[in-house]
Amino acid sequence: MFRRSLIRMVRFRATHHYRVRGWDAERNRQAFGAQAEPHEHEYAVEVTVAGPPDPVTGFVTDLGQLDGVLHDEIVGPLDGRDLNRVIPEVAEGAMQPSTEALAEWVFRRVAPRVADPARVIRVRVWESDELAGQIEVLAGPDAAGGRP
């Protein structure tokens, strides 16, 4: 059995740093090293969408619609910004701006906006060529669901 999918990648530059709210600067430096200081990455976000091909177009999803969602939810709000300030969960101290946490954050923003019957099944966030975080829908009764 086969499943068709489409992977779309978008890129943006942003700054972030790690910290635990309530810790002083020294304790954060001890825990996170240089990553406790603001630094910039060129992020790459891969969104994998799966589903049956449209009987007329043959496509899994409307690429223009997906691109609009990725621009509205990810690139537009984050490009050139400080993730520690513009992502409310990070600003509030409820989330670290790590690649794996960002992957889940992207999934939760993008998945509900992808047009049926396609579903987001995986999101990867790369902060460098060597480091990425990922979230994916696991196999199970609702594995094709792709909804948070």
N, C-alpha and C positions, 0 to 999 in steps of 0.2 A: 504494500500500500504506500502511496506517495502523498505528500502534502506539499503544495506549492507555497512558496513564500517570496517576499520581496524585502530587500534590505535597503534602507535609505540612510545615508550618513549626512549629517550637518556638522558644521564647525563654528566655534565661537572662541573668542579670547576672554578670559576673566581672571580675576584675582581671588584668592582665598587664603585662609590660614586656619589652623586648628587651635582650639582653646576649649577649656572647660569653664563655663561660667562659675564664678565664685572662687576660682583659683587666681592667685596673683600671677604676674608676668613670669616670675622666676619658676614657679611650679609648672606653668604651661611650657616653658622652655625645657625644663627637665623631662617632661613627659613627651613632648613632640619635637624637640630639637629645633632645627632650622625651619621646620614646617609650622612653628608657632608664629612666625613672622609672615606678613602678607607677601605673596609671590604669585606670579602669573603663569598660566598654562594656556596653550592652545588646545582646547577640548575638542574631541570628536565624539559625536553621539550617533550610535547605530540603533535604528529602530527596525525590528523585524516584524513584518505583518504577514499573516498566513490566512488562507481561506480558499474557498472554491473560486476558480476563475469565472469572471463574468461571461455568460454565454454569448454575448454580442462582441465585447471588446477583447476577451481572453485575458484580461488583467485581474490580479488578485484584489487590487484596491485602486481607487482613483488617486493617482500620484499627485495631481494638482491639489486635491483636497488634503492629502497627507502633508505635502510641502507647506500648505497654508497653516495647518495645525502646528507643525514643527517651528515655523517662523513665529507664529503668535504666542506659543507657549514656552519656547526654549530660546531660540536665537535672538528674537527681538528683546525680550526682557533681560537676557543675561550678557549679551555681547558687550564687551568693554566695561563691564560692571564688577563690583565686589560682591561675590556670592554671599559673604557673611552679612551683607546689608540687604540684598534684594530678595533673598529667599527667607520668608518669614520664619520658618522652622529653625533655620540656622541663626538668624538674628535673635530669636527668643532663647537660644541655647538648647533647643530640643533635638537638634540634629547636627552632626559634624558634616562639613562639606567634603566628605570622602567620596571617592569614585563609586563605591558600592551604594552609599546612601543617595548620591545624586542619581544613580541608575533607577532606584526605586521612586525617587521624586519625579523624574521624567516620566516613568511608566504611569504613575498616578495622574499626571496631567494630560498625557497624550492618549492613553488607552480609551478613555470614555468618549473621546472625540473622533475616533476612527470609524468610518462609515461601515455599517453592517453590510454583508455578513463577515467582512474581514475582522481579524482580531490581532492585537499586538501580542506577540508571544515571547519577545525578548527585547531587552534594552541593554546596550553596553555603552559605558561612558569611559572614554580614553582620556587620560590627562597627559600621557606621553606615549611614545612608541612601545614602552616597556610595561606600562601599568594601566589596567582597565578594571572597572567594576561592572558587574552584570546582575540582572534580575531576569528570571524567565518563568513562564508558566510551566508548572510541572505536569507530567502525565497523570491522569486521573479521570474521574467521572466528568469533570468540567474543563478538561485540559484545553479544549478548543475555545473556551470562553474568553480568555484574555482580558477580562475586566477585573478591576481591583475589587 
